[in-house]
Amino acid sequence: MEEQVQVYTIRELGGKYFPTASLKSQSRQLKRWILLNKPLVAALKKNGYQPRQRYLTPRQIELIYEFLGEP
């Protein structure tokens, strides 16, 4: 059964992708991955993403999973 997507902060989601990195580094690395994926950035912007937002909507998280794979 597929995990239900919920609201995450950038830091929380970064922790899922980079569990061994420091807390500060987790969110930085996730942001870097997002910014390097231009189609993902475009899809996120169409769904209301702002570069400084702290919380990601369930739809934005689904897009990240679609483009980057699930953590």
WONORHU-V291656 format. One record per pair of residues at least 12 apart in sequence whose ideal C-beta (glycine too) atoms are under 8 Angstrom apart, sorted by sequence separation. I is the first residue (numbers start at 1). J is the second residue. D is the distance in whole Angstrom. If there is no record, write none. Layout:
I/J/D ; I/J/D
This chain:
11/23/7 ; 14/26/3 ; 17/29/7 ; 18/30/7 ; 47/59/5 ; 48/60/8 ; 14/27/4 ; 17/30/6 ; 47/60/6 ; 14/28/8 ; 11/26/6 ; 14/29/6 ; 11/27/5 ; 14/30/4 ; 17/33/7 ; 44/60/6 ; 47/63/6 ; 10/27/5 ; 13/30/6 ; 14/31/8 ; 44/63/6 ; 10/30/6 ; 43/63/5 ; 44/64/8 ; 10/31/7 ; 40/63/7 ; 40/64/7 ; 43/67/7 ; 40/67/4 ; 39/67/7 ; 40/68/7 ; 34/64/7 ; 37/67/6 ; 37/68/7 ; 34/68/8 ; 33/68/6 ; 10/53/8 ; 13/56/6 ; 10/54/6 ; 9/54/5 ; 9/55/6 ; 10/56/7 ; 8/55/7 ; 9/56/7 ; 7/55/6 ; 8/56/5 ; 13/61/7 ; 7/56/7 ; 7/57/7 ; 7/58/6 ; 13/64/7 ; 17/68/8 ; 6/58/6 ; 5/58/4 ; 8/61/6 ; 7/61/8 ; 17/71/5 ; 6/61/8 ; 16/71/4 ; 5/61/5 ; 5/62/6 ; 13/71/8 ; 5/65/8 ; 3/70/8
